[in-house]
Amino acid sequence: MNASISLGELQSAYRRTSSRIYRILEDGYDFSAEDALIEALNRDALIIDAAFFVLIFGQMENRINELAARKMATDQKRRALREQKFERRMNIALSGQDNKTVRDDIEGWYYLRNDAAHGERLARYNIEAVFERANQLDAMLMGQSEAP
Amino acid sequence: MIGNVVSDTIAERRETPTRKRTLQRLRDWRSRVHGLYDQIEHALGSDYSYDRTGKHQSAEERVQQSGLNPDDVPPIDILRIEQSGRLVAVIQPRGLWIIGANGRLDLVLTPRTGGRRLFMLMDLSSPMENRTDWRIVRPSDGLQQLVFKPERLRELLE
């Protein structure tokens, strides 16, 4: 079994997992907006969304690490790169003014990922849209890795 | 384009909310939701009756961070749809600040066949973009985000 996970596999897993939670939510749904069961299930859904957001970001971080490593001339520099902060690795992977918008975008994801990973501030997500944007960013990063 | 709403909502979350901006967003949310209700009532017509007396008031994190009192928060209608005295659907605002969406409503249907069916209505426009892009999602059935057409609601109700 291949240990690496693709965005597509994450998306399929998310659909299966969340649809189960929402089936329970649907079964328990009453017209009382304050229903405690609904609130608890909504919170479960929120936690699942946050967990998947962390996993989605992990895929993007892997891609950035690969890009940055390719720009290093020696194995020693590649090893040293692993110790660098994320922002530094991203600046190496996506250098130049042309990449500023993508860098700003991914930096926003990075801070949101930290919030989710540390459980400090849970956000609500529309994860389908997040996957779509992650695929767009991933395609941009792939384009960078294929550039001469 | 969906990419923009994700980037824009992530960027907004990193900003410190101001009272003015939060009130602008809440008023815009109310206007979009009430506009959608008007479209639904128009599309379904007089075969159904509508009750908008129930209200939802956001108590989301950004509202609290902005220092707004409950009295400052514009109430948003909850739409109850009945047919021949039987409740057939409720649309309940769920939240405005969502990564990747400009607000979410829950649509709960009670079909004649029994049970409940939960849908989400999500606006995929970017914040303060002066347009709407409502999508309907049945979360227990995969997560396809289809364009929501109010006239199609009749099919779901029957």
Interface residues (C-beta under 8 A of the other chain):
Chain A: Y14 R15 S18 S19 Y22 R23 L25 E26 D27 Y29 D30 F31 A33 F53 D104 D105 G108 W109 Y111 L112 R121 A123 R124 Y125 N126 I127 E128 A129 V130 E132 R133 Q136
Chain B: I2 G3 V5 V6 S7 I10 A11 R13 R14 H56 E61 I78 L87 V90 Q92 G95 W97 I98 I99 G100 A101 R104 V108 G115 R116 R117 L118 M122 L124 V137 P139 S140 D141 G142 L143 Q144 Q145
